[in-house]
Amino acid sequence: MKKNNIILIGFMGVGKGTIARALVKSTNKFAIDTDDLIESMENRKIKKIFKKYGESYFRDLEKKCAIWLENSVNDTIISTGGGFYKQENLSKIGKVVYLKSSFEGIIQRIENSPNAQSKFKKRPLLKELDKARELFNQRVRQYEAVANVVVDVENIDIDIIINNIIEGTNENN
C-alpha cells in the first residue's frame, strides 16, 4: 500500500513545524513531529537525550520512529528533525518535501520570530554559527537527493508555500 504521507525535511529552523501546522488547514491530514514523538518515547527533551546518551543513541531512536511511521502512519504530515532525512526507509513513509532556504534566511527567520531566544536555545547547534553553516552546507545536496519535491521557503508567503507543496506532492503521485 502506497503511503499518503507528506514528510517535511530541511535544516533546523527552516519552519518545518510551522508549515506542517499550516498544511493541516489545507488538507484532510493530521500533523506529527518526529522530535516530539522521540521526546514522548524517552520522556525527556532532545537536548537532554543528546547530552546524556549522545548522537548515535538519538539516531537509533530516529530509526525506531521511522520504522513505526512506515508501519503505522498514513494520511499524515510529518515534520522531521534536521537529520531525519538519513533514514533508509524515508521513501516508504511518504512523499519527501525539502523545504529549501539559505542558511542566512534560516537565521533571519529565527531572529525575526517573537520567541527567538527560546528557538535558538532549543537548537544548541546554532550556538556556533560557523559550525552550523558547515553542517548546513554538507546537508543541502543530501536533502535535495532524497526529496521528491523541493519547495523554496525563503521570504515566500506561507500560502504560496502550502500551494507549492500540495501541487508538488499531487504531481508526483
Sequence and secondary structure as in RCSB ss.txt:
>XXXX:A:sequence
MKKNNIILIGFMGVGKGTIARALVKSTNKFAIDTDDLIESMENRKIKKIFKKYGESYFRDLEKKCAIWLENSVND
TIISTGGGFYKQENLSKIGKVVYLKSSFEGIIQRIENSPNAQSKFKKRPLLKELDKARELFNQRVRQYEAVANVV
VDVENIDIDIIINNIIEGTNENN
>XXXX:A:secstr
     EEEE STTSSHHHHHHHHHHHSS EEEEHHHHHHHHHTS HHHHHHHH HHHHHHHHHHHHHHHHHH  S
EEEE  TTGGG TTHHHH EEEEEE  HHHHHHHHHTSTTHHHHHHH GGGGSHHHHHHHHHHHHHHHHHH SEE
EE TT  HHHHHHHHHHHHHHT 
